[in-house]
Amino acid sequence: MNKKTNKYQVGSLKENVHKFLDLSALSTSSVAPAFSIAASYGVIAYYLGFYSIMGIIIVFPIYLFASLLFRRFNKLFPNAGASYHWGNKIVSKKYGSFQAWVITLAYFFSIPPIIIPAGEYTDVLLYNMGIINYSTYISDYTVFIIGSFWVLITIIASILGARPTARLTELFLFIEIFIISLFIVIALFYLPGHIVNSINFKWYFNLNAIFKKPYSFMLAFPIIATIMDGWEIDSYASEESSNKTKWPGTTGIIGFIFVFIIYIVTMTLMDAETPMKLLSISIDPLATWSQYIFPRYSFIMDIAVISSTASSLWLTTYILSRAWYAMTRDKLFPNLFGYTHKKYGTPWSNLILIAISAEAINSLMLFLPSLENFFAELLSISGIFLMLEFAIDSFTGIYLYIYKPSRNPYLRYYYILIAIIAFVGFSTMIVFGLITNIMFIIVIIILMLPAILLLKKSYK
């Protein structure tokens, strides 16, 4: 009887798995530079044109301040629930419960928009290499099967444990960064003869552009938000890490800054060597750019994007699974979400639930014509919820350092300042995202209704 009872109790995660380099790789790969550029830069360029890089630069310090807060939170309260746990611990349980649902929506709706591109990019590569014929290439079933293959890889790697997930991530990250670096070197070498648009300082700093195109910036910010997150995965991996109060948070900052540098360098070269009209209508700007600078072997860039997309899939799943595990441990969710594998120490049950749910949405988006635009909507909605999560974290920082002063008064005022700036920044971008699409407001209100149940749930 005892064995049966223990089987259905919330288990434990395996400790001391991730080292410093593991966490750095997770944070870098989770931001997914190649996939982010391929999937989102075309939309950003459509709204902002040559000011796309400036839009990313504007958002950068807001996320950087958030990462500094995450580093501080990890030093004080390392926990697999990360944002949820900090709100629960620092402010109140009801506050944490509300944040739990925001986190669930933010990361859950980030997963389906990854599965379809994973299938599409792999489909394109297989066709370009002559492995599949044209009729197979254009079939939605092919995209679905390949996307499902990547979901299967995600589940297998995730259930086998944090270490296999980290090792697989490091391999894919190496491939991604090597290929991007290779194309950057080639682009720089041929730059004098490939310039389509002369590099201009105004691409990076031109405040007049904001006043001229305020609505365009409002539309672009939710999309930019989706390419700036992911570095926070090391916080959700803190319980499985060595040096729990030292490394998580620090590695997130390193990963975020590294990817930001990749963005600025790569996007500058893309804007300089590719007609902006082509970038702004391209469904894969990286492929468009690579065809301009290295047409014969441009398909190699597809490998980088596939590596990035696949990594983003299992790392986003990783974040959500650890968050759900922590919420279940606090009895916010049913025990089903907290079962862990006896040998591997992974929350296998919620990993399977995530996969099944994502596959269901994936099927609807692919096979129902009426949901063709659902992909773009999910991308924008997930961006808004991600910004809301970080806004709540920023408020948590304000609350912590006002009502629970630090031993160092100067450190206290420093964190209050960056928390206020981050909170105002995220809140402003959320408002921009909402007022540009009334449908977003309606959908978000409907999606947030289950939060009421969590607020009413009693804690034992």
Secondary structure by P-SEA (a helix, b strand, c coil): caaaaaaacccccccccccaaaaaaaaaaaacaaaaaaccaaaaaaccccaaaaaaaaaaaaaaaaaaaaaaaaaccccccaaaaaaaccccaaaaaaaaaaaaaacccccaaaaaaaaaaaaaaaaaaccccccccccaaaaaaaaaaaaaaaaaaaaacaaaaaaaaaaaaaaaaaaaaaaaaaaaaaccccccccccccccccaaaaaacaaaaaaaaaaaaaaacccccccccccccccccccaaaaaaaaaaaaaaaaaaaaaaaaacccaaaaaacccaaaaaaaaccccccaaaaaaaaaaaaaaaaaaaaaaaaaaaaaaaaccccccccccccccccaaaaaaaaaaaaaaaaaaacccccccaaaaaaaaaaaaaaaaaaaaaaaaaaaaaaccccccaaaaaaaaaaaaaaaaaaaaaaaaaaaacaaaaaaaaaaacaaaaaaacccc
